[in-house]
Amino acid sequence: MAVGIFDSGLGGLTVLDAAQTRLPDVDFLYFGDSAHAPYGVRDADDVYNLTRAAVQHLWDRGCDLVILACNTASAAALRRMQEEGLPDGKRVLGVFVPLIEALTERQWGDNSPPREVAVKHVALFATPATVASRAFQRELAFRAIGVDVEAQACGGVVDAIEEGDSILAEALVRSHVDALKRKMPEPQAAILGCTHYPLMQDAFKKALGSEVKVFSQAELVAESLADYLGRHPNMLGSGQAGFLTTGDAARVSDRATQLLRRQITFEAA
Ligand code: DGL
């Protein structure tokens, strides 16, 4: 049975790629909602409705577990979907918690009360919708005390990546990092709180400087998925992957193949 991986577009491929490397025997089914990307400029209801429909699609295709490999969707839809109740045997997980557990030096799934942690000044880079939701700060407050978070809404970066305009994406990253540093001159750590941003990780690292520790989600989510599947071994398969898109399958396949530097073939969802 395949694990579903969902993103608004191509960003979740960073999570899929890390998950395939970490879990070579697991089958994955990727769903990119490219027809509606970017999500980061939409309101919360809109993101919820699109995410709900995509997750339903993956459940209908037999994925009992779906990872929202999209912070914007995790921020707007995860809690709401869980509170409304999930169908029997179906699970949906987001990408915030593994990141925050790593930042706060916790074991996966450690839900003990919040405590002081080493890192005190954190820069958060995310989409405008994720920043507006304050979901990251909320999840952090459950686990850590005394951490100062400065958030930068990185308008335009996802569009530039989806369009394949890496020059524009790099210029936008530099300008968003500059804007963040005007508000917080010396962050100790930076969170790339959008699954598209690992594709621009070098640009973020260069603009931030070597003294800033950059946390990026792909490997962290893959590691926490490995921990989850270790406790749910019925999900092992044979390492197959399928790719679905609501966009133009040929165009999305070309972009994905360029980004992951291996052949990726999408089909119409
Ligand atoms: N990859 C999505 C995220 O992690 C991007 C959202 C968008 O489509 O704007 O937030």
Residues whose N, C-alpha, C, O or C-beta is under 5 A from the ligand:
A	BS01	DGL	S8 G11 G12 A37 P38 Y39 G40 V41 A69 C70 N71 T72 T127 V158 G193 C194 T195 H196
